C-alpha cells in the first residue's frame, strides 16, 4: 500500500445511537413498589399523602441509580 494512499475510506461509519430502553407497566409498578417501606408498623392502608409523595419522589430521584434504579428490578 503506498504511503500517500487515503486511509479514511477504510473506516466504518459511526454506529447509530442505541434505542432508548423501554419499560412495561408491570416493570414500572414493580420499581415503584420496591421503594415502599417494608416496615411492620405500616399496614397495607396506612400511608398518608405525605408518605406517598416521599415514596414517589425517592423512586423518581433514583431512576437511573446503578444500584437501585429501574434497571435493577
Buried (B, 14 or more C-beta within 10 A) or exposed (E): EEEEEEEEEEEEEEEEEEEEEEBEEEEEEEBBEBBBEEEEEEEEEEBEEEEEEBBEEBBEEBEEEEEBEBEEB
